[in-house]
Each structure stands twice: as C-alpha cells, then as structure tokens.
Amino acid sequence: MEAVIIIVSLTVAAWAISSICSKNQSKTKKLWKSILAGWFFAGVGSAATTPEASSISIIMLLIGIAIVAYSNHQSTKNTSSNDDIFREHREALKSFDFEGEITKKRTYRETKFTSKFTGTELTKVAFHYVNSKGEETFRDVDIKSYDGHYLEGYCHVAGQLRTFILSRIEGDIIIRATGESLEPYQWAAMLAD
C-alpha cells in the first residue's frame, strides 16, 4: 500500500508542476509554486512509509489532487472570460448605429476613411493578441509608437512596455474612449493619417 501511495504522490507532483509551468505567470512564481508542490507531495509520499500515517497521507493526497484540479479549472475559466468580453462588446455594438462604420463585407482598402477620432483616442486600445506560442490573451494598451508592422506601448495587463505585431491581433481593435471596434489594418490606416 505504501508503494502505491508513493507512486501516486510522485505522479500527482509531476502533474501539479507541469500545470504550474503551463500557466501564464512569471518565472519566479512558477519556481516557488513548483518547489511548494514538490515539497508537499514529497511529504505525502514520505508519510506513507509509516503504517500508522498511511491514512493521513491518503487524505493529504486527496486534498492535494483537489487543489491542483481546482486551480486548473480556474485557469481555464479565466482564459474564456476574454471571449465573453468580446462577445458582449460585439452584441452591444449591434444595438448602436455608428456613423461611418465600416461593414465586415468591405475591406479597409476599398473604403476612403475620414477619421473622426483624435490621435490620443486611437492610441488607447484593447484587443485579443495571439503570441508566437499560439496563446491568446486580452490586451489593454496605450500605444507609444507604430512603424507599420509593430506596435509598442504600455500594456496594462502585463504592467510594462510590450511590443505587438499587427498581424497577430485577433479580431477587432477596440477604441477604449468610444467602445467602437475597428479592423486592425483599418485602425493602422487611421493612425497613419
């Protein structure tokens, strides 16, 4: 019985550490959480070596499994909330008739733009971004510079300056001041004017 508990605790420790490392957080947090998870499950395994503590180690193992499963569930739940925000934004836009709004059927190249935005409105935006690993995140950015391909600005989500590639923006860019959404290349053309 002790050998089974030790094997299960090592397996769950590996699962916990891989779950921690796959989440979007700083390397320092990943390191400390991994050390804590390894220490906890090593303690569970070592407690199983004494026959009188095997029932306690089973309870500790079940609690650890529940915590890791709950943490993984919360992590996946948080990533879907960005989709909900954009879905709600699209539904809200349907109820408004913005003057001069470009329909999805025409591209920005087919339309002559007359920008009704000020320069500062166009630089405070929000969007979904897909990084090089294919991970999609919601970003809230104050644009500092744009060179036709790269956006550089202060990301409120990351809390620091970040660089984004325009072609990796998924969906529309939202102008935070008005809530209006623009296709990324449409936004870039307006910013360049």
N, C-alpha and C positions, 0 to 999 in steps of 0.2 A: 504494500500500500504506500509506503514512504517513497519508493522509487517512482510510482505513478504521480504522486503529488509533486515531486521534484521535476519530473519531465514536463508536467503541465505548467508548473510555475515558470520554467525556462521558456517554454513556448509562448506563454502569455507575456512574459517580459519582452521577448523579441517582437511580438505583435504590438505591444504598447510603445516600444521605442520606434518602430517603423511608422506607427501612426503619428507620433510626436514629430518625427523628422519630415513627414509629408505635409505638415500644416504650414501655412504662410505666417511665419513669425521669425524673430531674429535668431541668429545662430546661438547667441548666449542663452536665450530662453530654451531653445531646443536642447542645448547641452545640459543645463541644470534639470530640466524636466526628465531627460533620458537618464541622468545619474540617479535621480529620485526614484523613477520607475524601476530601474535595475536593482537599486538597493532594497526597495520594498519587496519585489518578487524574489530576490535572493534570500531575504529574511524569511519569507514564506517557505521557501524550499528548505532552508536550514532548520526551521522549526519542525518540519515534518520528520526529521531524523530521530526525534524522541517520540516514543509511542504515546505518551500522555499528552503531547501537544499536537498530535495529528488532527484532532477535531478542530482545534483553534486555527491551524494552518489552512484547513479546508474553508473555514468561514472567511479568513483573511483573503484567500484566493478568490472566492466568490465576490467579495467586496471589490477587490482589485479589478476583476473582469467587468463588473457592473460600472465602475468608474471609467474604464477605458471605453466601453461600449457607449456610455452616455456622452463622453467627450467627443467621440467620433460622430455620434448622431448630431450633437450641437454644431460641430464643424460643418457638416454637410447642410444643415439647416441654415446657417449663416450665409453660405455662398448662394443659396437660392433666393435670399431676400433681395439681392441686387436685381434679379429678374423681375421680382414683384414690383420694385420701384419703377423700372422702365415700363412694365405693362400698365401700371396705374397712370404713368405720365402719358403714354400713348392714348389711353382711354380719355384722359382729361383733355388732351389736345383735340380729340374728335368733337367735343362739345363746344369748342371755340372756332370761330372763323377768322383766322389771322389774315390780314390784308397782305396780298402779295406772296402768300405761302406757296412754295413750290410743291407740286404734287409728285408722288412717287413715280408716275409714269414718264416724267421728263427728267433728264439729267441736267446737271448744272451747266454743261457745255451748250445746251440748247436754249438757255434762258439768259436774257440780259438782266443783270442784277442792279437793283437800286437799293443800296444798303440803308436801312432805317435804324441801324444800330450805331452807337458811338464806339470809338476804339476801345474804351475800357469795358463796355458790355461784352464785346467779342472776346476779350481776354480772360474772362471769368466763366469757365465752362465746367461741365461734368459729362462723363462718357464711360462706356464699357471699354476696357482695354484687354487685348489678348497678348500676353508676353511671349517670349521665344519658346517657352516650355508648353505653350498652349493653355495656360491658366488664365481664366477670365476674371477680372476684378473691376469693381466700380471705382472711378477716379473723380475727384473734385479738385480742379487745377486752376491756378492763376498763371496764365501764360506770360512768360518773360520774353521769349524770342521764338520765332518760327522762320525756318530757312527754305520752305517749300517741301521739305521732307520730314524734318524733325521738329517736334515741339519741345521746348524746355520751359519748365515752370515749377512753381511751388505746389506740390501735391499735399492737400490737406489730409488725405487718408494715410499717406506714408509719413507726413510731418517733416518733409525735406524736399530739396530740389530734385526733380526727376526729369528724364528725357524720354519722350514717347515718339514712336514712328506713326505718322498719319495713317498709313495703310493698315496698321494693326488695330485701329479703332473700330470696334464692332457696333454697328447700328449708327444712330444719330448722335450728334453732339448737342447737348442742352445748354442754352444760354441761361445762366443762373439768374440773371436780373429779370428776365421776362418769362422764363419757363419754356420758351419756344425751342423747338428742335430743328437742327439743320443737318443735312448730309455732310460728312466730313470734308469732301472736296468743295462743296458749296461754301462751307464755313471758311475754308482756306482761301477761296477766291475773294470772299468779302473782307477777310482780314488783310489781304494783299492790297486792296483798293485804298 
